[in-house]
Amino acid sequence: MRAQMKIAVLLLLSAALAGCERSGSFFGEAGSEFDTSDFGNATMNNTLLHSGERDYAINLNQRFSAQVPTTVNFAFDVAVLDGAAQRVLAQQADWIRQFPEVRFRVYGHTDLVGSDAYNKALGLRRAQAVVNFLVSQGISRSRLEAMVSYGETRPLVFTQNEDVRNRRTVTEVSGFVRNHPTVMNGKYAEIVFRDYIQSAQWQQQSGATGGAAAAAGVGGGGN
């Protein structure tokens, strides 16, 4: 009886192993039977978070959007930068030059007038126009990632009519230049240190200016 039980257990184990081998899960990563095209994204995001890259890139993007306008708008059915757009992009370029180790991506958008295919191409031309202008301001093209067009798929205002708010590009921080000397072992220590020193210098200058103003009797109430 014991021999028969052992044989039955062995047969069950053999069948289970054969099933695993057929499905690939026995020799694959845990959960690989549920693998999709974005399976590696979780691992990538985890690595970026532990190295500090994802967190610092997000912080830089928040700082970028807080300190300069990130959006420029376009006239209907064109990808030409007007004077207002060029002034905004000049501000973006001034900010971008402060961080030579940071990469940026420009996203193109359109309003909902016209076909999907046409608007996607138009959004791309708008993103390219922005990139070309930033390059003309001294920004290396290698730091400006492949232009992306969302066309009419992400409107700010949901309307089938023309709307200048939807005809736009958006510039965002997208990551770091891998071979830049200030990006050290994925820790970004020199970048953080430089920001810390600059912020301290700014505070010191502000304090000195405030002290000089107080000494001169500038500001504050009087009789």
PyMOL commands that set and color helices and strands:
alter all, ss='L'
color gray80, all
select helices_A, chain A and resi 2-23+32-34+41-51+53-67+83-97+116-136+141-143+189-215
alter helices_A, ss='H'
color red, helices_A
select strands_A, chain A and resi 71-73+102-109+148-151+168-176
alter strands_A, ss='S'
color yellow, strands_A
deselect
rebuild
show_as cartoon
